[in-house]
Amino acid sequence: MHVKANDTAIAIAGRDKGKQGKVMSTDPKAGTVLVEGINVAKRHKKPRKQGEPGGIISKETPIYASKVMRVCPKCSKPTRPAHRFSKDGSKVRVCKKCDAEI
């Protein structure tokens, strides 16, 4: 996947197009990601125990990974990261717009 947990991502399609948020989790098998503040749905929750509050709760729902792009921390532009090898031989992600290591 081109986004990982704790990355900053921007929605490039759908009703939340243009919104940014932190990637909370990824599901490579389903091809979905959970992004903070994007694709928020309201759920009606009934109190199950005594003293537990009920009501309408806003909750993030998964969005397809193809509908989000990683935001480069240096140039603040959405980019699909390239993969390169660093001098010590480890694989690193690089911004295609400004060539900065992500």
Order of alpha helices (4+ residues) and beta strands (2+ residues): beta-beta-beta-beta-beta-beta-beta-beta-beta-beta
